[in-house]
Structure formats: C-alpha cells, structure tokens
Amino acid sequence: MSSSSSSDNLSEVDTSNLPSHVAIIMDGNGRWAKKHRLSRIQGHEKGSDAVRAVVRTCREIGVSHLTLYAFSTENWQRPKKEVDALMALLNKFLRSEQKEMQEKNIRLNVIGQIERLPQDVRRELNKVMTLTEKNNALYLHLALSYGGRAEIVRMVQELIKKCKMGQIQPEAINEQLINEHLYTQGIPDPDLLIRTSGEMRISNFLLWQIAYTELYITPTLWPDFDKQEFLQILKDYQRRERRFGRV
Ligand code: FPP
C-alpha cells in the first residue's frame, strides 16, 4: 500500500506498517561543518534544513509522532556563542515554520526543561504550541534542555511529593504511573530511534521510553540526512520482527 507514486521511493514504504513514533538523535553538525570548512554554527544552520525535511516527510507519509533531540542538558556546557546560535536558530525555525505547521495540521510539543530556555525562545515556543494545540496529523516533539536522567529524577521527586501528601500510596507506583509523570506522558514509546553520525550511544535520550525501541545508527552526518535515506530506514524497520521479549 502506498500514499504516493512519486519517484522518491515513498511508494515502496508500506504505509500500513509505519512506526507510530520515530525519535532522532541529530548528530554530526560540527563534523559536517569541519568537512566543508565551515563554522560549527553553519553546520547547525544546515542541520535545521534537515529538520524541516524530516518533519515534512513524516507528515507526508503518516508518521504520527516525531521526537527530535535538538538540545540536551549537557549542551549547556558548549561555548556561549554556540548555545546562543542554537537558540537563535530554534527561534528562527519556530517563526518560519509556524504557518506551515498550522496548514499541515502539525502540533508542536516540547519535552525538557523549558524553564531554562531564554525568554524569547520560551515565548515563541508557547505561542506555536498554543497555535497548534488542536492539530493532530503529526505531533512534533522537540527535546530541548532534555536529559533522560534529569527526567527520571523529576519523576521520582514528583511521585515522592505525592506520596508524602497522601495522594498516592507507594505500593500503587507501577509502570503506568511512572509514564504519567514523565515529560512524554500520553506519548507512545518510540518504535524507532535513529542516530546519525555513526556514534553507538544513547546520550541520555529517552532512557525509560526506549526499552523496546528498534535502533538504527547511520554514519550519515545530520545535515546530509535526507528523505531518501529516511525512507530506506523505514523500509529496514518494516523488515524487522519486533518480539517485545516474547518468542
Ligand atoms: C549535534 O551536532 C547537534 C546538536 C547538538 C543540535 C541539533 C540542532 C539542530 C539540528 C539545528 C537546530 C534545531 C532545530 C529544531 C531547528 P554536534 O554539534 O554535536 O556535531 P558533532 O558531534 O559533529 O560536533
């Protein structure tokens, strides 16, 4: 079954067997820049073009949730100039994409420590999240100032607070209750996690949520990641047998 007959291989992807949730660790902007003798910031700029393309493909093909690791809790330790440039790029992306997000029924969501982001970015994020809150064709989750361990610490603190206040009993804590206290509350676990630039690590991304996620590591540097490769990865995913620990 296909949703398109275009020449870009969309027709070869089985749209009845798509991952509902794709998560991506977008890595390699710096190496791409070095390879092209450009600044790291120019690498991130090219990386935001790849973001635009992957969002469009998810919407076109019918993936319901896309989570992008755009800024980790560890990324605050990068030089101020680079952090500022990433925040400015994010702001630019939000301003330039909101019209298309609205037209294409895409809803924006943020996971992470939104309170640590600069005020102008927070304002723009809140504006686009409100603008798109009724949209439901694709949920775009941006992981910003996100860390899996920090998310777990926050969840534990919230649960302990509720226990102390007598709102829940410790014995009532189960996987569902934990899910309900994570940033990703209400979002299905990722079916597929893609990491670009060939590093074989998880880098503190969605630690709890990826328990049964299929992993795909590609050597491609994020700015070079295109629709063609994304569709190839979806086809690879469709060939896998997911057993969730069963035989
Ligand atoms: C990793 O590359 C990438 C990041 C830390 C930031 C990701 C940001 C973007 C793709 C652009 C802006 C995002 C949006 C949503 C518009 P790296 O710098 O770690 O690369 P390296 O490992 O090669 O140095």
Residues whose N, C-alpha, C, O or C-beta is under 5 A from the ligand:
A	BS01	FPP	M26 D27 G28 N29 G30 R31 W32 H44 G47 S48 V51 Y69 A70 L89 L90 F93
